[in-house]
């Protein structure tokens, strides 16, 4: 069998988005499950829209998630050509010249205004969608020569009439489109740059890509790409199209929807657990055969079966992602968490208790780091007198200052005052830690040290 080769081909016009990350992840898992290769290349010919560090954001954030490419612009393999489209313009031109010579393509001299006029005429005649008519433009040979001399022409593919392009979609099953529904599409624009549907075919062919997996918005591109493969007599890959990701209201996730952080870099910078997001995204459109949720990197690779990819949209539930991150942080060794934090001027036993206490409810490493800041505060504030606090202070003075005996003082305060729940814990927490919320109270108090706590209570 041919070695499986899949690819993720982002445009560096923005940072790594949740949707792009999931596409890259499923593409990676498909290849790795089969023992194949996962490739990253960049489609960077839209120079005006490219952003600084756009390519780095894509690759760095994928690597942070654990999606490591076998080949990329950073790890090229010479036999497969260049890994950035901007470096392959000569190669595209070579194939376009071949297609012109074999009359698989032709020069189209229409101006944008003439295309618009043709579109409006089709709309008037009741055509549902625009299909370019190569015989519509009536200009003289002299006018054609003038436009060619000034570079005012595009190159369009010469699609055969009434040809069926069918494929067995990896996710959705059989899909079929007739060439008459497409029309001759542009493969090189007037500015000299190749179009997506042409260049992507050349790239996939040159890199021997066996499976093209991407979002459902590309379904309409697939028959166009199949037409190029067919005309050039190239072996085409298998295609699969993932369903969309929606918000919790069922609307397609839009980059304009600011209710959800949608870029992987945001989660990385906030200190989410990287594998938690990897695990969460895996289940955003795929299910484990035994419906397991918490899965290691290797378990996901080994159990990934494309037949279990969902045919329905997936809802992006931030609460679920938070749960995954919380669970993974809770299960980490304290020493591993310590390596991600800056806990200066504290001894090993204090650090171990601090991390053990605060990792139980932390969603991000940043939350643990911010919790550390309160223990750098040795200030004393005057607070309103409270009977619960007074009883607790008296009981604590009779105890050794340990988490266990602090807890005993809290229990005895409960018995004496008859208070429980919020009415018991809140006054004690606010008087000792100056916080309204926090982890296990006895440990949170102990971490401040006896001197500060007793000074605050006094």
C-alpha positions as CSV (number, residue, x, y, z in Angstrom):
1,X,0.0,0.0,0.0
2,X,1.1,3.6,-0.7
3,X,2.4,5.5,2.4
4,X,-0.3,7.8,3.7
5,X,0.6,11.5,3.4
6,X,-1.7,14.2,4.6
7,X,-1.3,18.0,4.8
8,X,-2.5,21.1,6.6
9,X,-2.0,24.2,4.4
10,X,-2.9,27.4,6.1
11,X,-2.7,30.9,4.8
12,X,-0.5,33.2,7.0
13,X,-3.2,35.8,7.0
14,X,-4.1,35.3,10.6
15,X,-3.2,33.4,13.8
16,X,-4.1,29.7,14.4
17,X,-7.9,29.5,14.9
18,X,-9.9,26.8,16.7
19,X,-11.3,25.6,13.4
20,X,-7.9,25.4,11.7
21,X,-6.4,23.7,14.7
22,X,-9.1,21.0,14.6
23,X,-8.6,20.5,10.9
24,X,-4.8,20.1,11.4
25,X,-5.4,17.8,14.3
26,X,-7.8,15.4,12.4
27,X,-5.4,15.5,9.4
28,X,-2.5,14.7,11.7
29,X,-4.4,11.9,13.5
30,X,-5.4,10.3,10.2
31,X,-1.8,10.1,9.0
32,X,-0.3,9.0,12.4
33,X,-2.9,6.3,12.9
34,X,-1.9,4.8,9.6
35,X,1.9,5.3,10.3
36,X,2.1,8.0,7.6
37,X,3.4,11.5,7.3
38,X,1.8,14.8,8.3
39,X,2.9,17.9,6.3
40,X,2.5,21.6,6.9
41,X,2.9,24.0,4.0
42,X,1.8,27.6,3.6
43,X,-0.4,29.2,1.0
44,X,1.1,32.7,1.2
45,X,0.5,34.2,-2.2
46,X,-2.1,36.7,-0.9
47,X,0.7,39.1,-0.1
48,X,-1.6,42.0,0.9
49,X,-3.4,40.0,3.6
50,X,-0.4,38.1,5.0
51,X,0.4,39.2,8.6
52,X,3.8,39.3,10.3
53,X,4.6,36.0,12.0
54,X,1.5,34.4,10.6
55,X,3.4,31.3,9.5
56,X,5.2,31.1,12.9
57,X,1.9,31.4,14.7
58,X,0.5,28.4,12.8
59,X,3.5,26.1,13.3
60,X,4.4,27.2,16.9
61,X,0.9,26.8,18.2
62,X,0.4,23.5,16.5
63,X,3.7,22.3,18.1
64,X,2.5,23.6,21.5
65,X,-0.6,21.4,21.1
66,X,1.5,18.4,20.2
67,X,0.8,18.4,16.5
68,X,4.3,18.0,15.1
69,X,4.8,18.0,11.4
70,X,7.1,15.5,9.7
71,X,7.7,18.1,7.0
72,X,7.2,21.9,6.9
73,X,8.8,25.1,5.7
74,X,11.1,24.5,8.7
75,X,11.7,20.9,7.8
76,X,11.6,20.7,4.0
77,X,12.3,17.5,2.0
78,X,13.9,18.5,-1.4
79,X,12.1,15.9,-3.5
80,X,8.7,17.4,-2.7
81,X,9.6,20.9,-3.8
82,X,9.0,24.2,-1.9
83,X,6.7,24.4,1.2
84,X,5.6,28.0,0.6
85,X,3.5,28.8,-2.5
86,X,5.3,32.1,-3.0
87,X,8.5,30.1,-3.7
88,X,6.8,28.0,-6.4
89,X,5.6,30.5,-9.0
90,X,7.9,29.1,-11.7
91,X,6.5,25.7,-11.1
92,X,2.9,26.9,-11.4
93,X,3.8,28.8,-14.6
94,X,5.4,25.6,-16.1
95,X,2.1,23.6,-15.6
96,X,0.0,26.5,-16.9
97,X,2.1,26.7,-20.1
98,X,1.6,23.0,-20.5
99,X,-2.2,23.3,-20.2
100,X,-2.3,26.2,-22.7
101,X,-0.2,24.2,-25.1
102,X,-2.6,21.2,-24.8
103,X,-5.6,23.4,-24.9
104,X,-6.7,22.4,-21.4
105,X,-6.7,26.1,-20.7
106,X,-7.1,29.4,-22.6
107,X,-6.6,33.1,-22.2
108,X,-9.7,35.0,-21.2
109,X,-9.7,38.7,-22.0
110,X,-12.8,39.8,-20.1
111,X,-12.5,42.9,-17.9
112,X,-14.1,42.9,-14.4
113,X,-16.9,45.1,-15.9
114,X,-17.6,42.6,-18.7
115,X,-17.7,39.7,-16.2
116,X,-20.2,41.7,-14.1
117,X,-22.3,42.4,-17.2
118,X,-22.3,38.7,-18.1
119,X,-23.3,37.8,-14.5
120,X,-26.2,40.2,-14.5
121,X,-27.5,38.8,-17.9
122,X,-27.4,35.3,-16.4
123,X,-29.3,36.5,-13.3
124,X,-32.0,38.1,-15.5
125,X,-32.4,34.8,-17.4
126,X,-33.0,33.0,-14.1
127,X,-29.7,31.2,-13.6
128,X,-29.2,30.4,-10.0
129,X,-25.4,30.8,-9.9
130,X,-22.9,32.4,-12.3
131,X,-21.1,30.1,-14.8
132,X,-18.6,31.7,-17.1
133,X,-19.4,31.4,-20.8
134,X,-16.2,31.4,-22.9
135,X,-18.2,32.4,-26.0
136,X,-20.0,35.4,-24.4
137,X,-17.2,38.0,-25.0
138,X,-17.2,39.4,-28.6
139,X,-14.1,41.4,-29.2
140,X,-11.9,41.7,-32.3
141,X,-8.5,40.0,-32.6
142,X,-6.9,43.5,-32.5
143,X,-8.5,44.2,-29.2
144,X,-7.4,40.8,-27.9
145,X,-3.8,41.5,-28.9
146,X,-4.0,44.9,-27.2
147,X,-5.2,43.4,-24.0
148,X,-2.6,40.6,-24.2
149,X,0.2,43.1,-24.7
150,X,-1.0,45.0,-21.6
151,X,-1.3,41.8,-19.6
152,X,-5.1,42.3,-19.2
153,X,-6.1,38.7,-19.3
154,X,-6.7,35.8,-17.0
155,X,-6.2,32.1,-17.8
156,X,-9.2,29.8,-17.4
157,X,-9.4,26.0,-17.5
158,X,-11.3,24.5,-20.5
159,X,-13.7,22.3,-18.7
160,X,-15.2,19.4,-20.7
161,X,-19.0,19.5,-21.1
162,X,-21.3,17.3,-19.1
163,X,-18.6,15.5,-17.2
164,X,-19.4,14.0,-13.8
165,X,-16.9,14.5,-11.0
166,X,-17.6,12.0,-8.2
167,X,-15.8,11.1,-5.1
168,X,-16.4,8.9,-2.0
169,X,-16.0,11.5,0.7
170,X,-14.2,10.1,3.7
171,X,-16.6,11.9,6.1
172,X,-19.8,12.3,4.0
173,X,-20.0,9.4,1.5
174,X,-20.6,9.8,-2.2
175,X,-20.7,13.3,-3.7
176,X,-21.1,14.0,-7.4
177,X,-21.0,17.3,-9.3
178,X,-21.5,17.9,-13.1
179,X,-19.0,20.1,-14.9
180,X,-21.8,22.1,-16.4
181,X,-22.7,23.3,-12.9
182,X,-19.2,24.8,-12.5
183,X,-18.1,26.7,-15.6
184,X,-14.6,27.5,-16.7
185,X,-12.8,28.8,-13.6
186,X,-9.7,31.0,-13.4
187,X,-6.4,29.3,-12.8
188,X,-4.2,32.3,-13.1
189,X,-5.4,35.9,-12.3
190,X,-4.6,39.0,-14.3
191,X,-1.9,39.9,-11.7
192,X,0.0,36.8,-12.7
193,X,-0.7,34.8,-9.5
194,X,-2.2,31.3,-9.7
195,X,-5.6,30.7,-8.0
196,X,-6.1,28.5,-5.0
197,X,-7.9,25.7,-6.9
198,X,-5.0,25.4,-9.3
199,X,-2.0,25.8,-7.1
200,X,-3.3,23.5,-4.4
201,X,-3.5,20.7,-7.0
202,X,0.1,21.2,-8.1
203,X,1.2,21.3,-4.5
204,X,-0.6,18.1,-3.5
205,X,0.6,16.3,-6.6
206,X,4.3,17.4,-6.1
207,X,4.1,16.3,-2.4
208,X,2.4,13.0,-3.2
209,X,-0.5,13.8,-0.8
210,X,-2.7,10.8,-0.6
211,X,-5.6,12.2,1.5
212,X,-6.9,15.8,1.5
213,X,-8.9,16.4,4.7
214,X,-10.5,19.9,5.3
215,X,-13.5,21.9,6.3
216,X,-16.9,21.5,4.5
217,X,-16.5,25.0,2.9
218,X,-14.1,23.3,0.5
219,X,-16.7,20.9,-0.9
220,X,-17.4,23.2,-3.8
221,X,-13.7,23.4,-4.6
222,X,-13.2,19.6,-4.8
223,X,-14.8,19.1,-8.3
224,X,-12.7,22.0,-9.7
225,X,-9.6,20.4,-8.3
226,X,-10.6,17.0,-9.6
227,X,-11.0,18.6,-13.1
228,X,-7.3,19.7,-13.0
229,X,-6.2,16.2,-11.9
230,X,-8.2,14.7,-14.7
231,X,-6.9,17.0,-17.4
232,X,-3.3,16.5,-16.4
233,X,-3.7,12.8,-16.0
234,X,-2.5,12.9,-12.4
235,X,-3.6,10.5,-9.7
236,X,-6.0,12.3,-7.4
237,X,-6.0,12.0,-3.6
238,X,-9.0,10.9,-1.5
239,X,-11.0,13.8,-0.1
240,X,-12.9,14.3,3.2
241,X,-14.7,17.3,4.5
242,X,-15.3,17.9,8.2
243,X,-18.5,19.5,9.5
244,X,-18.5,23.0,10.9
245,X,-18.0,24.1,14.6
246,X,-20.8,26.1,16.1
247,X,-21.2,28.1,19.3
248,X,-23.6,26.9,22.0
249,X,-26.5,28.5,20.2
250,X,-25.8,26.4,17.1
251,X,-24.5,29.3,15.0
252,X,-21.4,28.8,12.9
253,X,-18.4,30.0,14.9
254,X,-17.5,33.4,13.6
255,X,-14.3,35.3,14.2
256,X,-16.5,38.3,15.0
257,X,-18.1,36.4,17.9
258,X,-16.2,37.8,20.8
259,X,-18.0,35.7,23.4
260,X,-15.5,32.9,22.8
261,X,-11.8,33.1,22.6
262,X,-11.1,31.5,19.2
263,X,-7.3,31.6,18.8
264,X,-5.1,28.9,20.2
265,X,-2.5,31.5,21.2
266,X,-5.1,33.0,23.7
267,X,-5.3,29.7,25.5
268,X,-1.6,29.2,25.4
269,X,-0.9,32.6,26.8
270,X,-3.5,32.1,29.6
271,X,-1.8,28.9,30.7
272,X,-4.2,26.2,29.6
273,X,-2.9,22.7,29.6
274,X,-1.9,22.0,26.0
275,X,-2.9,18.3,25.9
276,X,-6.3,19.2,27.4
277,X,-7.0,21.3,24.3
278,X,-5.6,18.5,22.1
279,X,-7.9,16.1,23.8
280,X,-10.9,18.4,23.8
281,X,-10.6,19.2,20.0
282,X,-10.3,15.5,19.2
283,X,-13.8,15.0,20.7
284,X,-15.1,18.0,18.7
285,X,-16.5,15.9,15.9
286,X,-15.1,12.4,16.8
287,X,-16.0,9.8,19.4
288,X,-13.9,7.1,21.0
289,X,-15.2,3.5,20.4
290,X,-15.8,3.1,24.1
291,X,-16.9,6.7,24.6
292,X,-13.8,7.5,26.7
293,X,-13.0,11.2,27.2
294,X,-9.7,11.5,29.0
295,X,-7.2,10.0,26.5
296,X,-3.4,10.3,26.2
297,X,-1.8,11.5,23.0
298,X,-0.8,8.0,22.0
299,X,-4.3,6.5,22.9
300,X,-5.9,9.1,20.6
301,X,-3.6,8.2,17.7
302,X,-4.1,4.4,18.2
303,X,-7.9,4.6,18.5
304,X,-8.6,7.3,15.8
305,X,-10.9,5.8,13.2
306,X,-12.2,8.2,10.5
307,X,-15.4,6.3,10.3
308,X,-16.3,7.8,13.7
309,X,-16.1,11.4,12.5
310,X,-19.4,13.2,13.0
311,X,-21.6,14.1,10.1
312,X,-23.3,16.8,12.2
313,X,-21.9,20.2,13.4
314,X,-20.0,20.2,16.7
315,X,-20.7,22.7,19.5
316,X,-17.7,24.5,21.0
317,X,-18.4,24.3,24.7
318,X,-15.8,26.4,26.6
319,X,-17.0,24.9,29.9
320,X,-16.0,21.5,28.7
321,X,-12.6,22.7,27.6
322,X,-12.1,24.3,31.0
323,X,-13.1,21.0,32.6
324,X,-10.4,19.1,30.5
325,X,-7.7,21.6,31.5
326,X,-8.7,21.5,35.2
327,X,-8.6,17.7,35.2
328,X,-5.2,17.5,33.5
329,X,-3.7,20.1,35.8
330,X,-5.1,18.3,38.8
331,X,-3.4,15.0,37.7
332,X,0.0,16.6,37.1
333,X,3.0,16.0,39.4
334,X,3.6,19.0,41.6
335,X,7.2,19.3,40.4
336,X,6.0,19.5,36.8
337,X,3.6,22.3,37.6
338,X,6.4,24.1,39.6
339,X,8.5,24.2,36.5
340,X,5.8,26.3,34.8
341,X,5.6,28.8,37.6
342,X,7.7,31.5,39.3
343,X,7.6,30.7,43.0
344,X,10.6,32.6,44.3
345,X,11.8,32.7,47.9
346,X,9.8,29.7,49.1
347,X,11.1,26.4,50.4
348,X,10.3,23.0,48.9
349,X,7.7,21.9,51.5
350,X,5.8,25.2,51.2
351,X,5.8,25.0,47.4
352,X,4.6,21.4,47.4
353,X,1.7,22.2,49.8
354,X,0.8,25.4,47.8
355,X,0.7,23.6,44.5
356,X,-1.2,20.6,45.9
357,X,-3.8,23.0,47.4
358,X,-4.3,25.2,44.4
359,X,-4.1,22.7,41.6
360,X,-7.3,21.1,42.7
361,X,-9.5,23.8,41.2
362,X,-7.2,25.6,38.7
363,X,-8.2,25.7,35.1
364,X,-5.0,27.4,34.0
365,X,-1.4,27.6,35.3
366,X,-1.9,31.4,35.3
367,X,-4.6,31.0,38.0
368,X,-2.0,29.2,40.2
369,X,0.6,31.8,39.6
370,X,-1.9,34.6,40.5
371,X,-2.8,32.7,43.7
372,X,0.8,32.9,44.7
373,X,0.7,36.7,44.6
374,X,-1.6,36.8,47.7
375,X,1.2,35.1,49.7
376,X,3.6,37.9,49.0
377,X,1.2,40.3,50.8
378,X,2.0,40.6,54.5
379,X,-0.2,43.6,55.0
380,X,-2.5,44.0,58.1
381,X,-5.9,45.6,57.5
382,X,-8.5,46.7,60.0
383,X,-11.8,44.8,59.5
384,X,-15.2,44.9,61.0
385,X,-15.6,42.9,64.3
386,X,-17.3,39.5,63.8
387,X,-18.3,36.9,66.4
388,X,-17.2,34.0,64.2
389,X,-13.8,35.5,63.7
390,X,-13.4,36.3,67.4
391,X,-14.2,32.7,68.4
392,X,-11.9,31.3,65.6
393,X,-9.0,33.5,66.8
394,X,-9.5,32.3,70.4
395,X,-9.5,28.7,69.3
396,X,-6.5,29.1,67.0
397,X,-4.5,30.6,69.8
398,X,-4.9,27.3,71.7
399,X,-3.6,25.2,68.8
400,X,-0.4,24.3,67.1
401,X,-0.2,26.1,63.8
402,X,-0.7,23.2,61.4
403,X,-3.4,22.6,58.7
404,X,-4.9,19.8,60.8
405,X,-5.3,22.0,63.9
406,X,-6.4,25.0,62.0
407,X,-9.2,22.8,60.7
408,X,-10.0,21.7,64.2
409,X,-10.3,25.4,65.2
410,X,-12.8,25.9,62.4
411,X,-14.9,22.9,63.5
412,X,-14.9,24.1,67.1
413,X,-16.0,27.6,65.9
414,X,-18.9,26.0,64.1
415,X,-20.0,24.2,67.2
416,X,-19.8,27.2,69.4
417,X,-21.4,29.8,67.1
418,X,-23.9,27.4,65.4
419,X,-22.8,28.9,62.0
420,X,-22.0,26.8,59.0
421,X,-21.5,27.0,55.2
422,X,-20.9,30.5,53.9
423,X,-21.7,32.2,57.2
424,X,-18.9,30.2,58.8
425,X,-16.2,30.1,56.2
426,X,-16.6,33.5,54.5
427,X,-15.8,35.7,57.6
428,X,-12.8,33.5,58.5
429,X,-11.4,33.5,55.0
430,X,-11.8,37.3,54.6
431,X,-10.2,38.0,58.0
432,X,-7.2,35.7,57.4
433,X,-6.5,35.6,53.6
434,X,-8.3,38.9,52.6
435,X,-9.9,36.8,49.9
436,X,-13.6,36.0,49.3
437,X,-13.0,32.7,47.6
438,X,-10.3,30.1,47.5
439,X,-9.2,26.5,48.0
440,X,-9.4,24.4,51.2
441,X,-9.6,27.0,53.9
442,X,-7.2,25.5,56.5
443,X,-4.4,25.0,54.0
444,X,-5.0,28.5,52.5
445,X,-4.6,30.0,56.0
446,X,-1.6,27.8,56.9
447,X,0.3,28.9,53.8
448,X,0.5,32.5,55.1
449,X,2.4,31.5,58.1
450,X,1.5,31.8,61.8
451,X,2.9,35.3,62.3
452,X,0.9,37.0,59.6
453,X,-2.3,35.1,60.3
454,X,-2.3,35.9,64.1
455,X,-1.4,39.5,63.4
456,X,-4.4,39.8,61.1
457,X,-6.7,38.1,63.6
458,X,-5.5,40.3,66.4
